[in-house]
Amino acid sequence: MAERIVAAVADHIVSPLGFTSADNFAAVREGRSELRRYEGKWGLPEPFVAALMDRAAVLEACEHEGIRGLFTYFEKMAILSIAKALQACDVDITSGRTLLILSTTKGNVDLLRENAEGVPPEREKLGEAAKAIAAYFGNPNQPVVVSNACISGATAQIEAARLIAMGCYDSVVVCGVDVQSPFIVSGFQSLKALSAQPCRPFDEDRTGINLGDAAATIIYKGVKAEDLSVGTWYYAKGAMRNDAFHISAPSYEGEGAYRALQAILQDEDREEIAFVNAHGTGTLFNDEMESVAIDRAGLAHLPVNSLKGYIGHTMGAAGIFETILSMRAVDGGIVLGTRGYEHSGVSRELNIRPDHSATDRKAFVKLLSGFGGCNAAILFKKK
């Protein structure tokens, strides 16, 4: 079988920043953040900062697209994003050669609190929610669910690329989605991980993460190398490494992240990379660990950024959402700035700027880390 390139043929984002990928990128390019401080929301005793969707606007958009039926709000977010992405390409979602991969960390977890949406109780399970989404589009295949903590979005893309490369499928629709709820926010509050102020990735005054709602979709398709069009983004290489350091704390030496970076980079790749889009959550331990891993991998001289200051941590959507924005940034010849960053608060000297800067390179690295010692890195290139 001839080698197939895993090309990104369409994408779409639904988030508080906008209802298209273009709108989201424009908002970030303008420096706009949708992080807001909430006090007393959902009856929670502690304030928190998050980027939450206007649910009425989402439901209105779904109605406009004809998305009806017994679906939860979480499922409608996913369906809306997938439907809009499909409209931008010629991939047949009803084909047996097309697979759906759903990336999420919490799914319909809010159904455990109260099932106000009246859906069957089994949809609390991630697999059942994915089946409902796939069934809406008439996809005949068993959907794949990736729920691998914060690296879910990267893991889902790596799995999609592997399945296409092996010839199992011609196309894979990868959708990442999570919706914040009292369960999720209170869980992070119990870990003392949330910041009551807008997050400040890699900054000396960072105090924790913010959370955000989002649904983001990338559609990948296998194409022959000679058929890859100029200007097309493609998945070059990806790797996951688990250092098993701690259930919720990252390795001090960034061992897993370093090994993931080491696995995807050849010497010639380094000259093509415009930037490293880091996880950059704004917690003391994550940002420090990433700085060590990036430095150990010999990438500290490259621009490094985090997009969490614009939308917060979108969990299962983060790896896909941030990949799409990074592609758009390179398309526009810029490295997006790290909102909230002023003075370095990590031990390694990284090339981080709060403002946008120019680039003429055509590749970038997406880096993610999560609970349980999981880490992932993907190299994307543009022909």
N, C-alpha and C positions, 0 to 999 in steps of 0.2 A: 504493500500500500504506500502510495506517495505521501511524503510528509505534509501534514496539514497545519497551516497557521491558524491559531485561535484568534479570530478578529472580533473586535467589538463593533457591532453593526447598528446598535441603537441604545439609547438610555433615556431615563426619565426620573425626576425627583419630585416628590411631594413633601414639603416641609413648611414650617412657619415663615421661611424666607421666600417661598413662592411655589407655584404649582407646575413649573417646568424646570428642566435643567438649566435653561438659559436664564430664567428669572432668578434662580438660586445663585448662579455664578455672578450675575450682574449685581445682586445684593452684596455678595462678599467682596466683589471688586470695588464697590462703593464704600466698603467698610462698615456696612450695616450689620448689627447684631439683633437677634430676636430674643436674647436672654432677658428674662424679667424676674423680679423678686416677688415671691408669693408668701403671704402671711395668712395662716388659718385655712389654707386651701385643703379641701377634703377632711377638715377637722384635725389635721396634723398639728401638733403643738409647737414644732420648730419651723421657722421660715426657711425657704429654699429658693434658689434661682434655677430657672429652667426655661426652655424654649418649647412652649406647648401650642399645638395646633388649635385653630378655631374650628371646632367640630362641626358647627353649622355650615361653615364654608366647604368643608370636605364632603359632607352629605349632599350639599347642593351640587357640587361638582360631580358626584356619583350619579345623582339624578339626571343631570344634564347628559352624562355619558350612557344613560340607560342601564346603570348598574342597580338592579333591583333583586329582591329575594331575601331569604332569611340568612343574613350575614352579620357578623359582629362588626363593630367599627374598625377593629384591627384588620379584619379580612377585607373590608371595603377599601381601606388605605392601600393594601397590597394589590387588589384587583384594579383600582384606579391607575396606579403606577404602571402595572404590567400592561394594561390595555393601551395606555398612551404610548408606551415604548413600542408595542407591536404595530401601532399605526405608522411608525416611522421606518419600518423595514418590511421585507418580503418573507419573513419567517412564518411558517404555517404552524400555529400552536396546536392544531388538531392532528398533526402528523405524529405517527409513532416514532419518528426520528427526531422529535423535539422533546426535551425534558424540562421540567420545572424544578428548580432548587430554591427552597425557601430558607432564608437566613434570619433567625430570630433567637433572642435569648429568653423572652418571656411569653410570647404568643398571646393567647387569650387568658392570661393569668387572672385578669380582673373578673372573669366568670366565677372564680372561686369565692369572690366576695358577694356578688349578687348578679344573678342572671337576668338583668333587666331587658336584655335583647331577645329573650325567648328562644334562643337556639338550643339544639339538643345538648345535654350535659357533656357528652363525649368530646365536644369541640374544645374542651379545656386542654385536651391532649394536642401537642404540636402536630403530630401526624394527621390527626383528623381535620384540623384547621387547614393544613396544606392540601388535603384531599378535596375539601370544599372549594378552595381557590382553583385548583386544577380542573375540577368538574365544571366550574363556571365557564371556563374557556374550552371545554370539550376535549381536554388533553387526555389521551388514553393511557398514559404511563403512570406508574406509581411515583408520586413526587418524592424528592429527597429533601429531608429537613436537616439543616446544619444548625446545631445549637452548641457552640463551642466558646462560651463566654464572649469576651470582647473581640476575639479574632474571628467570630462567626462569618462576617462579611468577606474576609480574606480567604478563609477556609472554603467557603462556598464557591468562590471564583477559582481557586486551585482545583477543587473537585470537578467543576465544569470543564476546565481546560484539560484535565486528565481524561475525562470521558470522551471528549471530542477527539483528542489526540489518539486514543485507542480505537476510534471508529465506532464506539457504542452509540453515539448520537451525532447528527449533523449540526444541531443547534441546541443551545441550552439557555433558558430564561432564568436569570439569577435575580431574585428579589429579596432585599433585606428590609425588614420592617419591625419596629417596636413602638409601642404607645405607653407613655408614662402613666402611672396609677399610684394610689396610696400604698399599695403593697411594695412597689419598686422603690419609691422615694423613701419610705420608712425603713426599708432594708438597708439602703445606702446610708441613711442617717444613723442607724444602729452601729454601722462600721466607722462612724465619724469621718466619712469620706466626702461628704457634700460641703460645698462652700456656700455661705449665705450671701456671697458677693459674686459678680461675674468672674469666671475662672481666669487664671493668668498663667498659661502654660510656660514652663521653664523659667519663670520669673522668681526672684528671691522672695517675693511676698505672696507666692501662691499658697492657697489654703485648702484646695480640694476641687472636686469636679462639679460641673453642672450637668443636668440631664436634658435630653431633647427628644421630641417626636419626629419621626421621618419614615418615609417609604422610598426606597431607591431601587431602580432596576437597570441592569445591564444585560443585553442580549448578545451572546457569543455565537459565532458561526465558524465552522471549519472551512477554510478556503485553501486552494493550492497556492504555493508561494508566488508563482508567476501571475496569479490572478489577484493578488493583493493590491488594491488601489493606493496610489500616492495620497498621503494624508490620513490613512486609516490607522487607528490604534490597534495594537495587538498585545496579547499576553506573551511575554518573552520567557519568563521563568518564575516559579514560585516555590516556596519551601515553608514547612512548619517544623518547629523544634520545641519540645517540651523539656524544660530543665527540672521540673518536679521539685522546685525549691520550697514552695509553701502554698497552702490552699488559697491565700488571698494577698500575699506579699510577693513582689518580684525579686529575683536574684540580685544581690548587691552588685555583682559583676556583669549583669545583663547577659548571662551565659546563653540562654535560649535565643534571645534576640540577636546576639552576635553570631551564633551558629546559623540562624536563618539567613542573615545577611551574607555570611560567608558562602552559603550554599548557592545563592543565586547570582553571584557576581564573578565575572571573569575580568582580567585586567583591562581588556579592550572596552568593557561596558562602562567603566568609570569615567571615560572621556565623553560619554554621551549623556550622562545624567544631569538633569537640570536642578533637581533638588530631592531631598528625602522628606516625604510627607509622613511625619512621625505620629504616633498615637497621641502623645502630648496631652494627657488628661488634666494636668494642673495639680496632681497630687505630688507630695514630696518624694515618694519612693518611685513612682512610675517615671517621672521626668528625669530623675537622677540616673536610674537604671538605663534608660534609653540613651542618655548622653554618653554613658560608659560604653554601651554596645556600639553606637555609631562611631565613636572614637576608635575603639578596638578594631572595627571593620575598615578603618582607614578612610572614612567618609566625612570626618569632622570639618574638612575644608569646604565641603559643598553646602549650599543653602539648606537649612532645615526649617520646616514650618509645622505648625499645628493649626487645625481649623476649628478646634473646640470653642474658641472665644466667640464664634459667630452663631453657633447653633447648639453647643454643648455636646455631650456624649450621646449619640443616637443608638448605641448598643448594637443590636443585630444589623442595623442599617449602616453603621459607621464606616465599615470597610468599603462598602459600595458607594455610598454618598460621597465620601472623601476621594475615592478613586475618580469618580465622574468630575468633580470640581477640579481635581489635579489635571485631568486630561484637558479640560476647558482652559485652564491656566496656561499650559504649554501651548495650546492652540493660539492663545492670545499673546504669547511671548512674554509671560510674566511669571514670577514666583510670588504667590500670595503671601502677605505678611501674617505674622502671628499676633492676633489681636489680644491685647492685655499684657503683652511682653514689654518690659522696660529695661530691667537689669538682670543679668544672668544669676540664677540661683542653683546652678548645677556645677559639679566639680570639673567637668571637661569643657574646654573652650569650643563651643559650637557657633556656627555661622547663622544666627537667628536675628531677624529684623522684624519690627512691628509694622513696617510699611511694605508695600509691594515693590518689587524690583524687576529688572528686565532679564530675559534669558533668550538665547537662540538655540538651545539644546532641545533634543526631541525624545527624551526619556525621563522617567522618574521612578523612584522606589516608594512603595507603600509599606509602612511598618506598623504592626499592631501587636499588642501584648494583652494578656488577660489572666484572670484568676486560674489557679491550678498550675501555674508555670507554663501556660501555653503562649507561643509566640509565632508570628507569621510575617513573611516578607515577600513581596511580589515586585518584579521588574516589568514595567510596561514600556513599550517603545512605539514610536510613530513612524510609519514608512515615509 
